[in-house]
Amino acid sequence: MQKSQGKLRKHGRKIKRPIRKKGITVHLQEFKMGEKVCINIDSSEHSGMPIPKFQGQTAEIKGKQGKAYLVEIKDGNMTKTLIVKPSHLKR
């Protein structure tokens, strides 16, 4: 049988988190426009998750789209905009 080629393949150590680490408050965080945040992937919530390549990087809040935030990040020479839920962000 062929191995799975999913989007989280080979990222187990990078996004693994301790059991019962976070509560409900991370899902209810509010951020202001222009605020600097760190991308910290919460592997227990799959919706609004950025790709693991951006784990640990610093970004800036540019706007809001529904419950998620538009986050601008510099990737090499390019500026990219990600749509990330607040449970994957921290101050």
C-alpha positions in Angstrom: 0.0 0.0 0.0 1.3 3.5 -0.9 2.0 6.0 1.8 -0.3 8.9 2.3 0.8 12.2 0.8 -1.3 14.5 3.0 -0.5 18.2 3.7 0.8 17.5 7.2 3.0 14.6 6.2 6.5 14.7 7.9 5.5 17.5 10.2 4.6 15.5 13.3 7.5 16.8 15.6 7.1 20.4 14.4 3.4 20.8 15.2 3.0 18.3 18.1 1.8 19.8 21.3 1.4 18.5 24.9 -1.9 16.9 25.8 -4.4 19.3 27.6 -2.0 22.2 27.1 -4.5 24.9 25.8 -8.0 25.8 26.9 -10.8 27.8 25.3 -9.2 31.3 25.8 -6.8 30.9 22.8 -9.9 30.6 20.5 -11.4 33.8 21.9 -8.3 36.1 21.5 -8.7 39.5 19.9 -6.0 41.3 17.9 -5.7 44.9 16.6 -4.7 45.9 13.1 -1.0 46.4 12.8 -0.2 44.2 15.8 2.8 41.9 15.6 2.0 38.2 16.3 3.8 34.9 16.3 2.4 32.0 14.3 2.2 29.0 16.7 0.2 26.1 15.2 -2.3 24.4 17.4 -2.5 20.9 15.9 -5.8 20.1 17.7 -7.7 22.5 15.4 -7.3 21.9 11.7 -9.4 24.8 10.3 -7.6 28.0 9.7 -4.2 26.4 10.1 -1.3 27.8 8.1 1.1 25.4 6.5 3.8 24.2 8.9 6.5 26.1 6.9 5.4 29.3 8.8 5.6 27.8 12.3 7.3 30.2 14.7 7.6 33.1 12.3 6.5 36.7 13.2 3.7 38.3 11.2 1.6 41.5 11.2 -2.2 41.6 11.4 -3.6 43.3 8.3 -7.4 42.7 8.6 -10.2 40.4 9.7 -12.1 37.9 7.6 -15.0 36.4 9.5 -13.5 34.9 12.7 -10.0 34.6 11.1 -7.3 37.2 10.7 -5.5 38.3 7.5 -1.8 38.0 8.4 1.0 39.4 6.3 4.3 37.5 6.4 7.6 37.9 4.5 8.7 34.7 2.7 12.1 35.4 1.2 11.6 38.5 -1.0 7.8 38.0 -1.3 5.1 39.3 1.0 2.4 36.7 1.5 -1.1 37.1 3.1 -2.4 34.1 5.2 -5.8 33.6 6.6 -5.3 32.2 10.1 -7.7 31.6 13.0 -6.7 33.1 16.4 -5.9 29.7 18.0 -2.8 29.6 15.8 -1.6 33.0 16.8 0.0 34.4 20.0 1.3 37.8 21.0 
